[in-house]
Amino acid sequence: MNILWLQSGGCGGCTMSLLCAEDPNVLDLLDGAGLEFLWHPSLSEATGAEVRRMLDAVATGEQRLDILCVEGSILRGPNGTGRYHLLAGTGRSMMEWVRDLAPKAQHVIAVGTCAAYGGMTSAGENLTDAVGLQYDGGHAGGLFPAKWRSQSGLPVINVAGCPTHPDWVTETLLLLKAGALGNDDLDGLARPRFYADTLVHHACTKNEFYEYKASAEHLCEMGCMMEHLGCVGTQAVGDCNTRGWNGANSCTRAGYPCINCTAPEFEEPGHGFTETPKFAGIPVGLPTDMPKAWFMALASLSKAATPKRLAENAVSDRVTVPPTLRKPKP
């Protein structure tokens, strides 16, 4: 199967992340699975007229296209022309190219949250009129209408993340190659369920602090960051803490709160990323599926039972109180 990868409105961070795939690296992995790039703007040697001929061949149906990957949002401005972003040397907007090429593809993948929902490039006043391929923020319908489907019968597959984990991209590609990714394997926002059915909270190294509501007050302290520092790992989908980044790490393990970058409109939470909005002292954003009354009761009991070790370590940048040593029973 072949892959055509286009980069639209964004920073290129998802390609940079993809290049961090390890054991094996992304090129060896795809080659071993029988997947090859028709073209990738950062990884392919072809340029200029050669690429234009290839794009024309795909658009006319002369060249088969199995998977179209789009990284970055689609810039529809000004006034719906898309001419804020022209594909160099073609005189045509990226918006027009994607509209022409997507119907030719067996599968279409939005790589990263910008391509999926608009992401960071749609933040603020959104003067470029940036949207995702099939979503405008959390609303179905972006460049393509909500009912649009590729030749496989699937909607745009939203491999969301800012940036997306390299394994999320490669695993999606491998599943498509194996014919093992169908409609039931996508969640309600068209994200692959192999990572979207997991919360960032799962396997977080701060979970013991969370259980006792022993909270950090400043960045890089050891405690749970939900109460004061804006962490929404209990609501955000992603297997970041079970899969790990770069072999072992994650945002929360590095001491920074989860900002829910796999979700639509994460870029405009309405408050600082490291702030927890509260009402009457209670965080507004509660863990997924937990009624407010239950959370209040649990938090009250947990705080009352917080061991001294956790209370003191929570507001420290290292272990200051070690676990109590227990003598073995005779």
N, C-alpha and C positions, 0 to 999 in steps of 0.2 A: 504494500500500500504506500502511496506517496502523500506527502504533506506539503502544502503551500502555507507559509507563515508570513503574515503581513503585520507591520507595526504601525499603529495609528496614533491617536492622541494620548501621549503618556511619556513615562520616563525611561522605558526600556528595562525597568527593574525586574520584570518577570523573566526576560531572557537572561539577565545576569544571575538570577536565582537558579534558572534551569541549568546553567553551566556549573552550578555547585553540586549537581547530582554526583553521587559517589558510589563506587562498588557495584556495578561499573559506572563509568562516566556516561553522559547522555548519548554521545555519538556511538559508542560501542554498544550501548543498550538497544538503541533503535536499530542499528545495523543487524544485531543478532536476532531481532524480532522480525526482520523483513520490512522495516519502515525506513523510508528514505525521504529526504527533503527535495522537493522540486526546486524550492528556493527558500532561503531565510536571509533577510537583509544583513544580519550580522555574521552568519556562519557560512554562507555560500560564496564561492568565488565569482560566479556570474554577476554581471552588472550591465548597465546601459542597454544597448539594442537587443542583446541576447535575452535579457529579462523581459523587455517589452514584447518580444516575439512569443515568449513562453506565456505571458499573461493573455495575449491575444488568442493564442491557441487554446487556452483553457476556456476563455469566454465564448469562443465559437464552437467548442465541443471537440475540437481536433485532438486536444490533450486531455486525457482522463484526469479527474481530480477526486481523490479519495477523501482527504481531510483538509479542510480550510481552518487554519488557526489565525485568530485575530487578537493581537495584543494592543491594548490601549483603546480608549473610547473613540466613537465616531463623532467628528466635529461637523455639525450640520450647518453652522453659520458661514458667512453672513446670509441671513434671509433664506435659509433652506438650500443654498447653493453648494455647500460643502467646500467652498473654495478657500477657507482658512487653512485647509490641508490638501495640497496637491501632491500626487505621487510624482516625484521628480522625473522629468523627461517625457511624461505622457500628456501633459496639459489637461489631465482629468483629476477630479478630486478622489481621495481615498474612499469617500462615501459612495461615489459612483462605481468604483471598482468592486467594492465589497457587495454592493447590490447586484452587480453583474455576475460575480464569481460564486457567491454563496449558493444560488440555485443549481449550479453545476456540481457541487460537492456532495459526496455521499454523507458526510458528517461535517458539522460546523462547531468549532470550539471557541468560546470566549475565554482567553487566557488572562486571568487576573480580574480584579473587581472593576477596573476602569472599563474593560471590554464587556464585562457582564452587566454592570448596572450604572456606569458613568463614573463612579469612583472619585478620586481626588481631582480629576480634570473637570468635573462638573460642579465642584464646590463653589460657594460664594454666589456671585451674580450669574455665573455660568455664561459669560459673554460669548463664548464660542459655540454655545448650544450643544454641549457634549452629552451624548447618551450612550447607553450600552447597546449591544446588538439587538437584544429582544426585550430589554427592560430600560425604563427611564426611572432611575432610582428604584424604589420598591414597587413601581407600577408596571404591570405587563404591557409591552409595546414600546419599542425603542426605534431603532432603524427599521426593524421588521415588526409587523403586527404580532399580537399575542398568539394567533393561530398558525403562524408560519411554521413550516416543517421542512427539514432537509430531505434529500432523496431517500434517506433511511427511515423516514417517518418520525424522527426525533426532533425536538426543538433544539435551539442553540444550547449546547452543553456549557454550563457556566462553572468553569474551574476557578472559582473566586478566591481571592486572597490578595494582600497588598504588602509584599509581592506574594504570589502563589508559591506553595512548596514545590520544589522540583519533582518530588515523587508523585504529587497529585497530578501533574501534567503527564509524566511518563506512564503512570499507572492507567490513566484515562486512555492514552493512546494504545497501550497494550491490550486493554479490555476491548476497545473498538476493533483492533486487529483480530482478536479472538472471537469477535461476534458475541461478546458477553456483557454488553452494556445496553440495556433497554430502557423503556420509559419507567418501569418499576424501580430502576436503579438510580433514579434522580429524585431529589426531594422537591418540595413545593416551590422552590426558587430555581429549579433545574440544576442544582449542584450535585455532583456524584455522591451517592450516599456512603461510599466506602470511607470517606472522611467527614461527611456532613452529618452522619448519625452519631458522631462523638462530640462531646463538649470539650472546650479548651481546659475546663476545670478538671477533667479526668486525668489523673496522674500528676497533677500540679504538685510541685515539691512543697508548696505552702499549705497543703490541705489540712495538716494537723492544726495549724494556726487558725484556719477557717473554721474547723470544727468547734474550737473553743472561742471563736470570735476575738482572737488575740490579734489586734490590727496594727500594721505599720502606720506611722504618722508622716514619714518622709520617704522619698525614693531611696532605694537601696537598703532599707531596713528589712529584716527577715520576715516580718509578720505578713498576714493576709492584707492584700491591697484593695479589697472590695469596699470596706467601710469608709475609708477616707481618700483613697488615691485613684478612684475611677475604674478599677478593674471590673470587667464584665465577662470574665472567663466562665462564670456559671450560666451565662446566657448565650455565649458565642459558640458556633459550631466550628470544629476543626480538631484533628488529632495531633495538634502541635506538641503536646506534652507526652503522648504515647509514642509518636513517630520520631519526634525530635528534628531539629534543624542542624545542618552541618554535622551530623552524626550524633549530637547529644543535646543541643541547647534549645531554648524557646524564649519568648519575650518574658514570661513570668519567672523563669529560672534565672534570667539575667537581671531581675529586679525591676522590670518595667511592667505596668499593668496591661492586660489584654484590652485592646480597643475595638474588638469585634470586626476586624478588617475583612472578613469573609461575607459580611452582610451588606445589603443595600443601604446607602446613606450613612454609613459609619463615619464618613468624612465630616459630617455636620451634626455632632451629638447635641448641640445646643449649650455646651459647657466645655471647659477645658478637658483634654483627654486624661489628665491626672487629677481630676476633681470628681467627687461623688455627690451628685445632687440628692438632697434629702428633703423630707417633709416631716416636721415634728421630730427631727433627729433620726428618722428611719430612711435608709436608702430607697430611692424611688424605683430603681431597677433591681427587682428581686430575682433570685435564681429561677430558672425555667421550671414551670409546673408547681411552684411553691406558693400557696395562698399566703397573704400578708399576715393573717392572724397566727398561722403556724410559724412563720419566720420570727415574729415578735416573741412568741413563747420559747422557741428554740434558742434565740439569741440571748434572752434573759437567763435561761438556765445555763447556757454554755458559758456566759461571762462569769456567772456565780461560781462555776466549777473550774475556771481557768487555773491550771497549775502555775506556781510562781515561775518555773522554768520558762514556760511559754510566754507569760506576761512580760518578763524582762527581755527575753530574746527577741520578741516581736518588734521592739523599738531599738534594736541594736543591729549593727551591720555584720555581726559575727556572733557565734555562740558565746554567751557570757556565763550562762548557768547550764552546766552539762547535765545529762540524765542522771537520776539518782542510782547509785550502785546498790543492788540488792544482794544480800548474802544468800547463798544457796541453802535451801531448807535441809536439815539433817535427815 
